Amino acid sequence: MNEIIKKNGITFGIVTGVISILITSSIYLIDLKLFTAWWLGILSIAIYLGIGIYLLTKTKKELGGVFPFKEAFTTYFISAVIGIAISVLFNIILFNFIDPEAKETLSDLSIEAAVNMMKKFNTPTSAIKEAVAKMEEQNQFDIVAQLKGSIFSIIFSAIFGLILAAIFKSKKQEQL
């Protein structure tokens, strides 16, 4: 593996993980209700996408403009997996060891937000009750649940990585 790809993937993965910790810590300190704010989720995705675009732009430049699809995807994917691992590890520690009571509060807030959303869409009461019962059974901040969630985050990031790699790829000079 190319050293530039490896170095940038690892560096930006750590940066992404630290930014995730800062975002989570800020929300935790400001108001737990912000964890259920849809706009904050969109803002977070935009931040991570921006970091990924910057990562690929920087790496392509450092490689002299020669950036095949596989290498572009690999760079992004390394960064994403490291960032997700750091973020999930922090969340596991925060919600299972530092403040386990916060996960109960967040669970209640998530249920409340889901119920409010379903009511806005005129969901039948029976369907709301069924959804609430399922949500109460799940513990989304449990260690296993967070590890499972990280798999979905990696898959979601891989899809973004494929799209970004297709955008940033370039052919080798001989192929032009």
Rosetta silent file (secondary structure, phi, psi, omega in degrees, C-alpha in Angstrom):
SEQUENCE: MNEIIKKNGITFGIVTGVISILITSSIYLIDLKLFTAWWLGILSIAIYLGIGIYLLTKTKKELGGVFPFKEAFTTYFISAVIGIAISVLFNIILFNFIDPEAKETLSDLSIEAAVNMMKKFNTPTSAIKEAVAKMEEQNQFDIVAQLKGSIFSIIFSAIFGLILAAIFKSKKQEQL
SCORE:     score description
SCORE:     0.000 S_00000001
   1 L     0.000  139.746  179.412    0.000    0.000    0.000 S_00000001
   2 L   -61.703  134.562 -177.469    1.212    3.474   -0.868 S_00000001
   3 H   -63.582  -34.766  179.501    2.625    5.310    2.165 S_00000001
   4 H   -65.003  -44.549  179.167    0.771    8.556    1.322 S_00000001
   5 H   -61.716  -46.482 -179.341   -2.570    6.728    1.227 S_00000001
   6 H   -62.762  -49.467 -178.158   -1.806    4.943    4.475 S_00000001
   7 H   -61.255  -48.466 -178.460   -0.545    8.086    6.256 S_00000001
   8 H   -67.594  -40.130  178.314   -3.447   10.284    5.135 S_00000001
   9 H   -60.368  -45.873 -179.721   -6.063    7.602    5.845 S_00000001
  10 H   -67.680  -47.205 -178.497   -4.768    7.084    9.383 S_00000001
  11 H   -59.692  -49.023 -178.086   -4.245   10.795   10.089 S_00000001
  12 H   -71.900  -27.166  173.583   -7.679   11.824    8.846 S_00000001
  13 H   -64.234  -43.365  177.545   -9.279    8.851   10.614 S_00000001
  14 H   -65.304  -42.573  178.475   -7.841   10.079   13.908 S_00000001
  15 H   -60.268  -45.643  179.564   -8.952   13.641   13.103 S_00000001
  16 H   -61.951  -42.905  178.313  -12.475   12.406   12.306 S_00000001
  17 H   -62.266  -42.802  178.922  -12.574   10.379   15.525 S_00000001
  18 H   -65.648  -41.970  177.775  -11.438   13.350   17.613 S_00000001
  19 H   -62.164  -40.920  177.254  -14.007   15.627   15.937 S_00000001
  20 H   -61.322  -42.372  177.292  -16.684   13.030   16.674 S_00000001
  21 H   -62.425  -42.531  179.818  -15.614   12.925   20.322 S_00000001
  22 H   -64.468  -41.507  178.140  -15.749   16.728   20.485 S_00000001
  23 H   -63.787  -49.379 -179.537  -19.225   16.813   18.916 S_00000001
  24 H   -60.933  -44.748 -179.561  -20.535   14.076   21.231 S_00000001
  25 H   -63.603  -40.864  179.484  -18.952   15.684   24.297 S_00000001
  26 H   -63.645  -46.662  178.325  -20.364   19.094   23.395 S_00000001
  27 H   -61.214  -44.715 -179.853  -23.868   17.715   22.919 S_00000001
  28 H   -58.901  -42.994 -177.527  -23.555   15.732   26.141 S_00000001
  29 H   -76.076  -33.223 -176.641  -22.468   18.829   28.080 S_00000001
  30 H   -79.203  -59.284 -177.035  -24.945   21.254   26.486 S_00000001
  31 L  -170.535  121.570 -178.634  -28.189   19.267   26.366 S_00000001
  32 H   -60.052  -24.902  179.636  -28.941   15.581   25.846 S_00000001
  33 H   -61.172  -25.886 -179.680  -32.022   16.548   23.801 S_00000001
  34 H   -64.774  -21.588  177.612  -29.665   17.604   21.008 S_00000001
  35 H   -63.742  -22.248 -179.578  -28.870   13.922   20.398 S_00000001
  36 H   -99.503    3.133 -178.784  -32.385   13.610   18.928 S_00000001
  37 L   -77.571  118.316 -178.137  -32.161   16.750   16.752 S_00000001
  38 H   -61.055  -37.862 -176.879  -32.421   15.746   13.084 S_00000001
  39 H   -66.287  -29.312  178.314  -30.561   18.841   11.903 S_00000001
  40 H   -70.887  -34.964  174.884  -27.559   17.936   14.026 S_00000001
  41 H   -63.409  -42.955  178.506  -27.366   14.556   12.308 S_00000001
  42 H   -66.465  -40.909  177.769  -27.389   16.238    8.903 S_00000001
  43 H   -62.371  -41.892  178.595  -24.755   18.735   10.054 S_00000001
  44 H   -62.624  -43.917  178.094  -22.549   15.884   11.303 S_00000001
  45 H   -61.186  -42.197  179.205  -22.830   14.051    7.979 S_00000001
  46 H   -62.561  -40.436  178.511  -21.912   17.272    6.155 S_00000001
  47 H   -63.277  -48.001 -178.479  -18.853   17.743    8.385 S_00000001
  48 H   -65.944  -36.588  176.747  -17.659   14.164    7.826 S_00000001
  49 H   -65.516  -41.686  177.022  -18.318   14.451    4.088 S_00000001
  50 H   -60.966  -42.535  177.722  -16.332   17.697    4.013 S_00000001
  51 H   -62.833  -42.351  179.129  -13.429   16.021    5.793 S_00000001
  52 H   -62.876  -41.639  178.357  -13.575   13.137    3.292 S_00000001
  53 H   -64.454  -43.988  177.855  -13.541   15.521    0.332 S_00000001
  54 H   -62.654  -42.832  178.017  -10.590   17.393    1.795 S_00000001
  55 H   -56.608  -49.532 -177.153   -8.803   14.090    2.485 S_00000001
  56 H   -69.499  -36.967  176.673   -9.212   12.905   -1.101 S_00000001
  57 H   -62.661  -47.238 -179.747   -8.272   16.282   -2.589 S_00000001
  58 H   -62.849  -45.270 -178.163   -5.116   16.429   -0.465 S_00000001
  59 H   -65.717  -43.014  179.172   -4.157   12.833   -1.215 S_00000001
  60 H   -60.419  -42.034  178.846   -4.721   13.229   -4.964 S_00000001
  61 H   -63.524  -44.574 -179.735   -2.522   16.326   -4.952 S_00000001
  62 H   -65.724  -25.519  178.518    0.217   14.529   -2.982 S_00000001
  63 L   -89.873    8.349  177.709    0.085   11.655   -5.490 S_00000001
  64 L    73.870   25.777  177.989    0.662   14.068   -8.354 S_00000001
  65 L    85.497   -6.571  178.822   -2.874   13.839   -9.703 S_00000001
  66 L   -95.089  107.101 -172.376   -2.670   10.088  -10.318 S_00000001
  67 L  -142.583   83.445  178.782   -5.422    8.630   -8.152 S_00000001
  68 L   -61.805  157.468 -178.194   -7.005    5.351   -9.327 S_00000001
  69 H   -51.462  -49.133 -176.739  -10.452    4.434   -8.016 S_00000001
  70 H   -58.778  -43.857 -179.273   -9.143    1.672   -5.730 S_00000001
  71 H   -69.676  -36.696  177.229   -6.618    3.964   -4.057 S_00000001
  72 H   -63.654  -46.341  179.545   -9.173    6.769   -3.643 S_00000001
  73 H   -64.182  -43.694 -179.280  -11.637    4.370   -2.033 S_00000001
  74 H   -59.584  -43.308  179.354   -8.942    2.793    0.157 S_00000001
  75 H   -59.119  -49.820 -178.984   -7.855    6.201    1.450 S_00000001
  76 H   -64.898  -43.388 -175.671  -11.398    7.180    2.373 S_00000001
  77 H   -65.360  -42.165  176.890  -12.275    3.778    3.813 S_00000001
  78 H   -58.027  -47.462  179.724   -9.224    3.630    6.105 S_00000001
  79 H   -60.155  -46.585 -177.540  -10.099    7.067    7.426 S_00000001
  80 H   -62.913  -45.324 -177.715  -13.768    6.193    7.921 S_00000001
  81 H   -64.347  -42.319  179.040  -13.113    2.920    9.771 S_00000001
  82 H   -65.605  -44.456  178.731  -10.600    4.532   12.140 S_00000001
  83 H   -61.095  -43.424  179.224  -12.917    7.485   12.799 S_00000001
  84 H   -65.270  -42.670 -179.516  -15.888    5.202   13.462 S_00000001
  85 H   -61.275  -44.224  179.012  -13.835    2.957   15.755 S_00000001
  86 H   -63.729  -45.276 -178.991  -12.663    5.916   17.840 S_00000001
  87 H   -61.974  -47.480 -178.578  -16.177    7.368   18.004 S_00000001
  88 H   -65.315  -41.580  178.082  -17.832    4.083   18.999 S_00000001
  89 H   -59.521  -44.111  178.321  -15.181    3.363   21.622 S_00000001
  90 H   -63.015  -44.744 -179.608  -15.775    6.799   23.159 S_00000001
  91 H   -63.374  -39.358  177.413  -19.562    6.330   23.099 S_00000001
  92 H   -61.418  -46.555 -179.519  -19.271    2.906   24.730 S_00000001
  93 H   -64.267  -46.080 -177.669  -17.107    4.345   27.510 S_00000001
  94 H   -62.105  -51.302 -171.010  -19.325    7.424   27.978 S_00000001
  95 H   -88.739   -9.890 -179.987  -22.706    5.694   28.028 S_00000001
  96 H  -115.003  -18.715 -177.314  -21.761    2.428   29.719 S_00000001
  97 H  -124.739  -44.565 -177.812  -19.081    3.391   32.236 S_00000001
  98 H   -76.247  -50.771 -177.493  -18.912    7.158   32.797 S_00000001
  99 L  -141.134   75.844 -179.466  -22.637    7.975   32.792 S_00000001
 100 H   -64.118  -22.533  178.988  -24.874    4.922   32.327 S_00000001
 101 H   -69.233  -26.219  179.990  -27.899    6.963   33.445 S_00000001
 102 H   -63.733  -33.218 -179.653  -27.546    9.154   30.350 S_00000001
 103 H   -67.690  -31.679  176.031  -28.439    6.213   28.117 S_00000001
 104 H   -67.618  -44.363  178.353  -31.761    5.832   29.950 S_00000001
 105 H   -61.446  -45.043  179.789  -32.486    9.526   29.479 S_00000001
 106 H   -64.934  -35.982  177.029  -31.523    9.320   25.806 S_00000001
 107 H   -62.278  -45.724  177.802  -33.694    6.275   25.315 S_00000001
 108 H   -62.368  -42.848  179.540  -36.679    8.172   26.734 S_00000001
 109 H   -65.046  -38.279  178.917  -35.877   11.219   24.590 S_00000001
 110 H   -65.555  -42.390  178.271  -35.565    9.054   21.467 S_00000001
 111 H   -63.580  -44.583  179.069  -38.927    7.435   22.134 S_00000001
 112 H   -60.585  -44.377  179.730  -40.512   10.836   22.722 S_00000001
 113 H   -64.840  -40.435  179.187  -39.045   12.223   19.487 S_00000001
 114 H   -64.917  -42.236  178.932  -40.199    9.161   17.526 S_00000001
 115 H   -63.001  -44.886  179.084  -43.716    9.426   18.927 S_00000001
 116 H   -60.827  -40.635  179.156  -43.890   13.130   18.058 S_00000001
 117 H   -65.758  -43.528  179.871  -42.700   12.409   14.517 S_00000001
 118 H   -64.764  -36.944  177.562  -45.213    9.591   14.058 S_00000001
 119 H   -64.616  -37.658  178.173  -48.014   11.833   15.314 S_00000001
 120 H   -62.611  -30.437  179.288  -47.038   14.488   12.754 S_00000001
 121 L   -94.629   15.094  177.708  -47.482   11.862   10.045 S_00000001
 122 L    55.030   40.911  177.353  -50.874   10.817   11.471 S_00000001
 123 L   -70.170  137.283  178.902  -49.655    7.330   12.348 S_00000001
 124 L   -59.140  146.320 -178.517  -52.387    5.216   13.963 S_00000001
 125 H   -56.508  -39.401 -179.656  -52.169    4.947   17.751 S_00000001
 126 H   -62.400  -39.163  179.370  -51.819    1.164   17.587 S_00000001
 127 H   -69.354  -36.416  177.936  -48.750    1.491   15.335 S_00000001
 128 H   -64.739  -45.794  179.598  -47.249    4.094   17.667 S_00000001
 129 H   -60.958  -40.148  179.724  -47.764    1.818   20.679 S_00000001
 130 H   -65.523  -43.028  179.926  -46.166   -1.084   18.820 S_00000001
 131 H   -64.875  -40.687  178.618  -43.166    1.044   17.800 S_00000001
 132 H   -64.010  -42.114  178.849  -42.730    2.315   21.370 S_00000001
 133 H   -60.487  -41.947  178.429  -42.831   -1.245   22.728 S_00000001
 134 H   -65.715  -41.410 -179.445  -40.075   -2.277   20.283 S_00000001
 135 H   -65.780  -36.517  179.313  -37.975    0.772   21.158 S_00000001
 136 H   -68.057  -29.030  178.229  -38.320    0.059   24.881 S_00000001
 137 H   -71.722  -30.768 -176.273  -37.038   -3.497   24.316 S_00000001
 138 L   -88.761  148.049  174.899  -33.904   -2.229   22.593 S_00000001
 139 L  -122.639   89.723 -172.454  -30.990   -0.595   24.328 S_00000001
 140 L   -66.555  -12.721  179.801  -29.301    1.358   21.563 S_00000001
 141 L  -104.281    5.116  174.172  -26.432    2.449   23.825 S_00000001
 142 L   -64.896  153.920 -177.206  -25.558   -1.059   25.000 S_00000001
 143 H   -57.758  -48.379 -178.614  -22.063   -2.179   24.008 S_00000001
 144 H   -63.860  -42.278  179.721  -23.298   -4.854   21.573 S_00000001
 145 H   -62.852  -39.146  179.232  -25.853   -2.501   20.040 S_00000001
 146 H   -69.346  -36.541  176.565  -23.196    0.151   19.489 S_00000001
 147 H   -65.694  -40.670  176.104  -20.852   -2.374   17.893 S_00000001
 148 H   -63.821  -41.115  178.432  -23.672   -3.496   15.581 S_00000001
 149 H   -62.191  -33.598  179.696  -24.393    0.151   14.811 S_00000001
 150 H   -66.633  -30.777  177.166  -20.765    0.675   13.878 S_00000001
 151 H   -64.167  -43.892  177.676  -21.125   -2.005   11.195 S_00000001
 152 H   -65.658  -36.404  176.762  -23.975   -0.036    9.635 S_00000001
 153 H   -63.604  -39.641  178.659  -21.893    3.144    9.909 S_00000001
 154 H   -66.132  -42.004  178.046  -19.042    1.429    8.078 S_00000001
 155 H   -62.877  -46.244  178.719  -21.412    0.243    5.338 S_00000001
 156 H   -59.746  -43.682  178.757  -22.904    3.752    5.028 S_00000001
 157 H   -66.123  -36.176  178.540  -19.386    5.223    4.885 S_00000001
 158 H   -63.003  -38.732  177.791  -18.355    2.677    2.267 S_00000001
 159 H   -63.085  -47.049  175.628  -21.208    3.833    0.037 S_00000001
 160 H   -59.875  -40.668  179.957  -20.065    7.447    0.424 S_00000001
 161 H   -61.518  -40.631  178.050  -16.500    6.256   -0.194 S_00000001
 162 H   -63.812  -42.415  179.523  -17.482    4.565   -3.453 S_00000001
 163 H   -65.574  -47.972 -179.305  -19.219    7.715   -4.659 S_00000001
 164 H   -65.127  -38.954  178.581  -16.333    9.986   -3.650 S_00000001
 165 H   -62.538  -38.691  177.718  -13.756    7.603   -5.130 S_00000001
 166 H   -64.787  -35.743  179.672  -15.635    7.675   -8.442 S_00000001
 167 H   -72.551  -42.102 -172.728  -15.590   11.484   -8.358 S_00000001
 168 H   -91.499   -8.015 -176.607  -11.918   11.846   -7.388 S_00000001
 169 L   -64.348  154.661  172.573  -10.405    9.000   -9.406 S_00000001
 170 L  -143.497  156.333  179.350   -8.025    9.679  -12.233 S_00000001
 171 L   -88.712  158.061  177.241   -6.394    7.419  -14.735 S_00000001
 172 L   -66.605  154.640 -175.705   -2.668    6.808  -14.874 S_00000001
 173 H   -55.505  -37.957 -179.389   -0.760    9.030  -17.288 S_00000001
 174 H   -64.417  -29.878 -176.687   -0.189    6.181  -19.788 S_00000001
 175 H   -79.508  -15.897 -179.271   -3.948    5.590  -20.017 S_00000001
 176 L   -77.438    0.000    0.000   -4.698    9.204  -20.955 S_00000001
